[in-house]
Amino acid sequence: MNPFKVSAVLFSLFLGARGLRAQEALPDLQVVPWNGHKAAISLTFDDGDPSHLDVVVPELNQRRMHGTFFLIANKIDRKDDWRKILEWGHEIGNHTLDHLHPATLTPDQEEAQVEGAKNVLQKEFGIRIYSFAYPFTEVTPGLRKWVEKDHLLARGGYGATYDLKPDAEPDWGNIPSHTTLSSLPFTTYQSWIDDDLKDGGWLVWMIHGLEGTPWGWEPISKKNFERILDAIQSKDIWTGTFLEVGSYFRAQKVFEKSQVRSSATAKTWTWQVPDLFPPDVVLKLRVDPTQKNDGKNFEIRQGRQTIRKDANGFYPIDFGKGAVTVGLMPKR
Ligand SMILES: [Zn+2]
């Protein structure tokens, strides 16, 4: 055998060994954006307008959709009706005590308007409040300080972009939103939905009055509202509350910054769960689709629990556990 042939044989042996190792390598895990849907939308409703109880909630319930209702703590009529919407899966968020212009507040008032309102809402409804919306979408440093101290997420007004894409680094204390107006035709709303789908993003809607409201700002017609809901529902869009989508997204960003430790038989991701995080956030993971693996020789675990694939081939994990492991299957 000539020296050239010997080295060729050795080289192919080397490639073979490499190939084998690559097959056995443990795969990487990634978060599936938006709970497995193409895009996400959160519908948020401000100021505790009576039309939300009379028009919005029945329309959402009929479609099994959930919304977020930002209440002004010192101005809540029909408390029993608001209490009921929680049972149906909707969210109540903090919209301050009195809806004053943030720039006019003293430091004491800033604290009272944010913290005081949160306490009132938590006591009144027996729930934890995670979400906040700035009155008049005015984000002042003084208000923001209290908001960030005690809320997981806050909604602001127009951002630089309509929606947040999965690779965005969101400002959790000022999530952008888009507002409905009486003068806008349905085609405008349709384009928001189309753009969100095209981006695969998360679009937060800020909605005030509905047709028939006694005092709501910029009411929109019931017909347009129904068309909006139907247009969203006809697409593969996750319609979750501000908290549902926001906490999933925030969990994704935390997971992506995990510490990863590898050994020959296991790869473990660990992360710190942020303060004030809801306890029940399920994050859907998948194996990096660019990595070849037949899926037979590894399993995904949290502690002693093996995580089974769901119907879509995703691994639903409990984000609150702070760790997930891909390990070689134990030899039986
Ligand atoms: Zn408001």
Boltz pocket constraint, residues with backbone or C-beta under 6 A from the ligand:
constraints:
  - pocket:
      binder: B
      contacts: [[A, 46], [A, 47], [A, 95], [A, 99], [A, 134], [A, 135], [A, 136]]
      max_distance: 6.0
